Structures are given as C-alpha cells and as structure tokens.
Amino acid sequence: MPVRLKKLIGTFLLVALVIIYALVASIVAVAQLSESGPLVHFLFFLFSGLLWVLPAMGIIKWLILEPRPKG
C-alpha cells in the first residue's frame, strides 16, 4: 500500500475513532451517571478520557510500520 494512502486512511480512522468514542462516552455518561456523585463522575471521565488512547495507538503503530520489501 502506498504510504500516502496509508496515512490518509489512518487519518480518517483516527478522526472517526475520536468522534465515535466521544459520542459513546457521552451517551454512557448521560444514561448511567445522572444520579452519581462527583467522585464517580471524575473517575468515569478520567478512565474514559484515557481509554481512547489504546485503539489510537494501534492505528498509529499500523501507520508507522514499514512496507514489506517486494521480492
């Protein structure tokens, strides 16, 4: 796969990941945390704010992989 195409796909994947993750985290927060205390809110947003990094790291690792030499 050409490097430019790979970067384009990776960029779209990262943007889609952030948008979808933010929507899902917001929906879960509204649905589940409406009557929780401030400590539960803090812990939820701390955890969910860091959790998106794991799939983003996978996408970035895929982006920086060197293409296999043809041979």
NUPAGU-613144 format. One line per 4 residues: number of its first residue (from 1); for each residue x, y, z of N, C-alpha, C. Coordinates in Angstrom, 3 decimals. Layout:
BEGIN
NUM = X,Y,Z,X,Y,Z,X,Y,Z; ...
***
This chain:
BEGIN
1 = 0.850,-1.165,0.000,0.000,0.000,0.000,0.902,1.237,0.000; 0.600,2.211,-0.839,1.410,3.432,-0.851,1.317,4.176,0.492; 2.409,4.816,0.851,2.485,5.495,2.149,1.437,6.602,2.255; 1.243,7.348,1.187,0.262,8.450,1.241,-1.151,7.934,1.466
5 = -1.498,6.838,0.816,-2.822,6.244,1.006,-2.982,5.727,2.427; -1.935,5.106,2.943,-1.956,4.588,4.311,-2.161,5.725,5.315; -1.478,6.843,5.104,-1.640,7.993,6.006,-3.036,8.592,5.909; -3.592,8.630,4.703,-4.948,9.146,4.528,-5.953,8.270,5.261
9 = -5.831,6.960,5.089,-6.732,6.023,5.777,-6.572,6.140,7.288; -5.327,6.210,7.755,-5.075,6.341,9.188,-5.650,7.618,9.766; -5.550,8.703,9.019,-6.110,9.980,9.479,-7.612,9.882,9.632; -8.284,9.316,8.615,-9.733,9.158,8.710,-10.127,8.221,9.850
13 = -9.359,7.154,10.050,-9.651,6.233,11.152,-9.506,6.916,12.511; -8.461,7.715,12.672,-8.269,8.413,13.953,-9.382,9.423,14.217; -9.757,10.179,13.198,-10.835,11.160,13.373,-12.147,10.452,13.693; -12.440,9.381,12.964,-13.671,8.624,13.231,-13.650,8.021,14.631
17 = -12.492,7.500,15.052,-12.371,6.937,16.399,-12.690,7.984,17.465; -12.118,9.147,17.331,-12.333,10.191,18.343,-13.796,10.617,18.375; -14.404,10.814,17.218,-15.801,11.256,17.178,-16.728,10.183,17.756; -16.581,8.955,17.294,-17.455,7.875,17.766,-17.234,7.608,19.256
21 = -15.980,7.617,19.682,-15.682,7.370,21.088,-16.278,8.462,21.978; -16.156,9.706,21.544,-16.717,10.814,22.334,-18.234,10.702,22.429; -18.880,10.347,21.330,-20.337,10.185,21.364,-20.749,9.045,22.292; -20.078,7.916,22.183,-20.429,6.764,23.030,-20.169,7.079,24.508
25 = -19.040,7.697,24.806,-18.738,8.042,26.205,-19.760,9.040,26.751; -20.176,9.983,25.939,-21.178,10.957,26.379,-22.528,10.294,26.616; -22.914,9.404,25.726,-24.192,8.705,25.892,-24.180,7.851,27.159; -23.079,7.148,27.392,-22.969,6.336,28.609,-23.013,7.226,29.846
29 = -22.327,8.354,29.794,-22.308,9.263,30.950,-23.699,9.803,31.248; -24.416,10.209,30.224,-25.762,10.750,30.440,-26.705,9.668,30.947; -26.584,8.470,30.389,-27.510,7.398,30.759,-27.219,6.803,32.131; -25.956,6.721,32.521,-25.607,5.991,33.728,-25.191,6.859,34.916
33 = -24.740,8.062,34.668,-24.170,8.857,35.754,-25.057,9.999,36.232; -26.309,9.998,35.848,-27.158,11.140,36.172,-27.331,11.344,37.682; -27.311,10.285,38.453,-27.522,10.426,39.894,-26.299,10.044,40.706; -25.151,9.999,40.061,-23.918,9.640,40.755,-23.259,10.888,41.331
37 = -22.374,10.644,42.277,-21.674,11.740,42.915,-20.495,12.243,42.083; -19.866,13.317,42.557,-18.760,13.909,41.802,-17.542,12.983,41.678; -17.291,12.150,42.657,-16.148,11.236,42.573,-16.353,10.204,41.461; -17.563,9.675,41.328,-17.867,8.727,40.259,-17.729,9.415,38.903
41 = -18.202,10.654,38.792,-18.054,11.417,37.546,-16.579,11.599,37.211; -15.812,11.979,38.199,-14.380,12.186,37.982,-13.699,10.912,37.508; -13.979,9.805,38.188,-13.354,8.542,37.821,-13.788,8.071,36.434; -15.069,8.233,36.117,-15.548,7.839,34.794,-14.850,8.649,33.704
45 = -14.808,9.963,33.861,-14.218,10.795,32.819,-12.696,10.647,32.767; -12.071,10.347,33.890,-10.640,10.066,33.876,-10.372,8.784,33.102; -11.111,7.735,33.416,-10.935,6.443,32.745,-11.295,6.531,31.264; -12.461,7.095,30.964,-12.885,7.164,29.568,-12.041,8.158,28.773
49 = -11.486,9.145,29.424,-10.615,10.089,28.736,-9.274,9.492,28.365; -8.845,8.469,29.072,-7.572,7.810,28.764,-7.749,6.550,27.917; -8.924,5.959,27.938,-9.148,4.678,27.271,-9.052,4.763,25.752; -9.389,5.889,25.150,-9.354,6.013,23.695,-7.927,5.929,23.154
53 = -6.946,6.110,24.018,-5.547,6.081,23.583,-5.161,4.691,23.090; -5.720,3.629,23.671,-5.347,2.268,23.283,-5.655,1.968,21.810; -6.886,2.188,21.326,-7.104,1.941,19.898,-6.354,2.934,19.010; -6.164,4.162,19.488,-5.403,5.138,18.704,-3.954,4.697,18.554
57 = -3.386,4.105,19.596,-2.011,3.591,19.499,-1.918,2.483,18.457; -2.930,1.638,18.386,-2.933,0.580,17.385,-2.943,1.145,15.968; -3.740,2.174,15.752,-3.790,2.809,14.429,-2.453,3.464,14.112; -1.867,4.134,15.075,-0.589,4.814,14.838,0.530,3.799,14.598
61 = 0.521,2.700,15.324,1.531,1.656,15.080,1.402,1.104,13.668; 0.166,0.903,13.206,-0.051,0.442,11.847,0.481,1.471,10.839; 0.308,2.743,11.158,0.778,3.803,10.254,2.300,3.824,10.108; 3.009,3.544,11.180,4.465,3.682,11.104,5.168,2.403,10.688
65 = 4.423,1.314,10.497,5.048,0.089,10.036,5.637,0.311,8.644; 6.847,-0.167,8.475,7.493,-0.068,7.165,6.867,-1.063,6.207; 6.672,-0.655,4.959,6.124,-1.622,3.997,7.100,-2.762,3.748; 6.575,-3.946,3.518,7.413,-5.116,3.249,8.083,-4.955,1.893
69 = 9.356,-5.286,1.833,10.031,-5.191,0.521,9.486,-6.224,-0.448; 9.350,-5.798,-1.684,8.857,-6.722,-2.711,10.017,-7.590,-3.166; 9.767,-8.825,-3.287,10.879,-9.656,-3.696,10.508,-10.995,-4.013
***
